[in-house]
Amino acid sequence: MQSRFEGIWVPIITPFSGESVDHAALARLARHLAAQGIAGLVAGATTGEGALLGLDEQAAVFATLRGAAPSLPIVLGVSQAATQAAVAQARHLAALRPEGLLATPPTYVRPTQDGVQRHFEAIVEAADLPVLVYNIPYRTAVNVELETLQALARDPRVVGIKECGGSVERLLRLVHETPLRVLSGDDSQNFAALCAGAHGTIAASAHIEAALHVRMHARLRDGLLVEARRIAVALLPLTRALFAEPNPAPLKALLAELGWCEADVRLPFVPATEALRGRLREEHATLQRCVASLGG
Ligand SMILES: O=C(O)C1=N[C@H](C(=O)O)C[C@H](O)C1
């Protein structure tokens, strides 16, 4: 049940044209990413502006992705403050038969760990699908503690964790003291997380030069640290620029520049500033030169 949750996963953007989802752009981008050797797609997470999509829009995004990249597993994002709302969302999305759900702890309310555990247990019961815990305390305001994860992992349907911003010690403990698949969700920490034994990444920055992220993961898996580190160093400046303003506005600006979609984001996101657009263009050009010098 667990082995597919490894490698490089892309939390795909939801392209908009004005107020509507641009399904043609979404399909084209998904086909492109699938051809780069990624392991799977996550739809409607942070980068996909999941919190700003209606349930029907999330279902339509899933249908487009399934059609465009039929060989790729797809995981769908669930994020709510109320357990009842999370259960309803999980049930609705599970009916589409994705390969799994990526669920945050309750947002905003800051419950105890007991409340966090019961929130996830309710989601798992409702979905009856593989569930990955999306631990992103800088957005939800609550951390999912190691002991809570160990308790949740007693249910084999809780298959993994997407960890954002934890320390190296925490990453090591997640890898070695839980049975979970550990996917790093903090782009500037992905290399360190993989070195600590994480099984893969869910990386917004992997929209750009996805094959390079795939290669970095493969090199580390094969014990080729120096080559993997060279790739990580090449990726870092663009990654930093992509997160210099709230994700996914900078990423959408760069993808628009590259002709994949329009740069439109939904409020309260606002488009990337002009200054950042210039920096993104420069860092992208630098990365292109590095790709050429890194070879195959
Ligand atoms: O959407 C995601 O999944 C990710 N979101 C994180 C964030 O925006 O904080 C970053 C990570 O690349 C994946």
The ligand as a MOL file (V3000), in Angstrom:
LIG
                    3D

  0  0  0     0  0            999 V3000
M  V30 BEGIN CTAB
M  V30 COUNTS 13 13 0 0 0
M  V30 BEGIN ATOM
M  V30 1 O 1.1280 22.7720 -2.2760 0
M  V30 2 C 1.9850 22.0990 -1.7350 0
M  V30 3 O 1.8400 20.8710 -1.6260 0
M  V30 4 C 3.1840 22.7480 -1.2080 0
M  V30 5 N 3.0730 23.8070 -0.5080 0
M  V30 6 C 4.0960 24.3470 0.2720 0
M  V30 7 C 3.7360 25.7650 0.6040 0
M  V30 8 O 3.2500 26.5010 -0.2460 0
M  V30 9 O 3.9540 26.1840 1.7510 0
M  V30 10 C 5.3980 24.2550 -0.4500 0
M  V30 11 C 5.6500 22.9450 -1.0930 0
M  V30 12 O 6.4250 23.1390 -2.2430 0
M  V30 13 C 4.4810 22.1710 -1.5180 0
M  V30 END ATOM
M  V30 BEGIN BOND
M  V30 1 2 1 2
M  V30 2 1 2 3
M  V30 3 1 2 4
M  V30 4 2 4 5
M  V30 5 1 4 13
M  V30 6 1 5 6
M  V30 7 1 6 7
M  V30 8 1 6 10
M  V30 9 2 7 8
M  V30 10 1 7 9
M  V30 11 1 10 11
M  V30 12 1 11 12
M  V30 13 1 11 13
M  V30 END BOND
M  V30 END CTAB
M  END
